[in-house]
Amino acid sequence: MSHTTTALVTSSTLTAARTEPDVQEFLDRLAWALTSGNGRAAAGLWALPAIMISDNGVHTIMDRDELVRTFADARQQYAARGIIDSHGEIQRVEWITDRIAQVDVRWPWFNAHGSEDGAEWSTYTLRRDDHGLLKAHVAITREHRDAWSR
């Protein structure tokens, strides 16, 4: 007989968990997954449906495998532009509720020499799930600025 224990997220637990370091850890995990080419790890940081919005359009993803495929080639896309690393720099965090945060992030792009070669600015809607984990639901890409387009 199997026994499943579900973590109960209480109001006091959520209030204690409304921290910027928690959001930074989420961004660090996302940066690692994308720059290392681990599409499955990147997809694991998202809830479904996932909504990605940019000037190029709106992409709604309802399937976990599609989400993995979306992130699987991120490393190659970065490498094609000479980008080998990035990390999320929190610009603003607004906790809309105890479980939902709106986060503005700057993603500097670093080349093989460690120099910054541009950046991307995005806004994420993160929600703490029933197990206390932050998951992305919406990403809005606001701006790209490449070193070669300045």
C-alpha positions in Angstrom: 0.0 0.0 0.0 1.4 3.3 -1.0 1.1 6.4 1.1 1.5 9.8 -0.4 2.3 12.9 1.7 1.5 16.2 0.2 3.2 19.3 1.5 0.6 21.6 3.0 1.4 25.2 2.2 -0.1 27.4 4.8 -0.5 31.2 4.9 2.4 31.6 7.4 4.6 29.3 5.2 3.8 31.4 2.1 4.5 34.7 3.9 7.8 33.4 5.1 8.6 32.2 1.5 7.9 35.6 -0.1 11.5 36.4 -0.5 13.7 37.8 -3.2 16.4 35.1 -2.6 13.7 32.5 -3.5 13.0 34.3 -6.8 16.8 34.7 -7.4 17.2 30.9 -6.9 14.5 30.3 -9.5 16.2 32.6 -12.0 19.6 31.0 -11.3 18.1 27.5 -12.0 16.5 28.8 -15.2 19.8 30.5 -16.4 21.7 27.3 -15.7 19.1 25.1 -17.6 19.1 27.4 -20.6 22.8 28.0 -20.9 23.7 24.4 -20.4 21.2 23.2 -23.0 19.0 21.3 -20.5 15.6 21.8 -22.0 13.9 19.3 -19.6 15.2 21.2 -16.5 14.1 24.5 -18.0 10.7 23.1 -18.7 10.4 21.8 -15.2 10.5 25.4 -13.9 7.3 26.1 -15.8 3.6 25.3 -15.1 1.2 24.5 -17.8 -0.3 26.3 -19.7 2.8 28.4 -20.3 2.4 31.7 -22.1 5.3 33.5 -23.8 4.7 36.9 -25.2 7.0 39.0 -27.3 6.8 41.5 -30.2 7.0 38.4 -32.5 3.7 37.0 -31.1 2.1 35.0 -28.4 3.0 31.4 -27.8 0.8 29.3 -25.6 2.1 25.9 -24.6 -0.2 23.2 -23.2 2.1 20.2 -23.5 5.2 19.4 -21.3 7.0 17.8 -24.3 6.4 20.9 -26.4 7.8 23.0 -23.6 11.0 20.8 -23.4 11.4 21.2 -27.2 11.0 25.0 -26.9 13.9 25.2 -24.5 16.0 22.3 -25.9 17.9 24.4 -28.5 18.3 27.6 -26.4 22.1 26.9 -25.9 22.6 26.6 -29.7 20.6 29.8 -30.3 22.8 31.6 -27.7 26.0 30.1 -29.1 25.1 31.3 -32.6 25.1 34.8 -31.3 28.3 34.4 -29.4 26.6 34.2 -26.0 27.9 31.5 -23.6 26.5 32.7 -20.3 23.8 34.7 -18.6 22.2 35.2 -15.3 19.0 36.9 -14.1 19.3 40.3 -12.4 16.2 41.1 -10.5 15.0 44.7 -11.3 11.7 44.5 -9.4 9.6 42.0 -7.5 6.0 42.6 -6.7 4.2 40.0 -4.7 0.6 40.3 -5.9 -0.6 37.7 -3.5 1.1 35.3 -1.1 1.7 32.9 -4.0 2.0 35.1 -7.1 4.8 37.4 -8.0 5.4 39.7 -10.9 9.2 39.9 -11.6 11.1 42.2 -13.9 14.4 40.7 -14.9 17.5 41.8 -16.9 19.4 39.0 -18.6 22.9 40.2 -19.5 24.5 38.2 -22.3 28.2 37.3 -21.8 30.6 36.2 -24.6 33.5 33.7 -24.3 35.8 36.5 -23.0 33.3 37.3 -20.1 32.3 40.6 -21.7 28.7 41.7 -21.8 27.4 41.6 -25.4 23.9 42.8 -24.9 20.9 42.0 -22.7 17.3 41.1 -22.6 14.6 42.4 -20.3 11.6 40.2 -19.4 8.7 40.2 -17.0 7.7 36.9 -15.4 4.6 35.9 -13.6 5.6 33.3 -11.1 3.3 31.3 -8.9 4.1 29.2 -5.8 2.5 25.7 -6.4 0.9 23.6 -3.7 4.3 22.1 -2.9 5.8 25.5 -2.3 7.8 25.7 -5.5 7.9 28.7 -7.8 6.8 28.0 -11.3 6.7 30.4 -14.3 3.3 30.8 -15.9 3.9 33.9 -18.2 7.0 35.4 -19.7 6.9 38.7 -21.5 10.1 39.7 -23.4 10.2 43.5 -23.3 13.4 44.3 -25.0 16.6 42.9 -26.6 19.7 45.0 -26.9 22.7 43.4 -28.7 26.2 44.8 -28.6 26.3 44.9 -32.4 23.0 46.8 -32.7 23.9 49.7 -30.3 
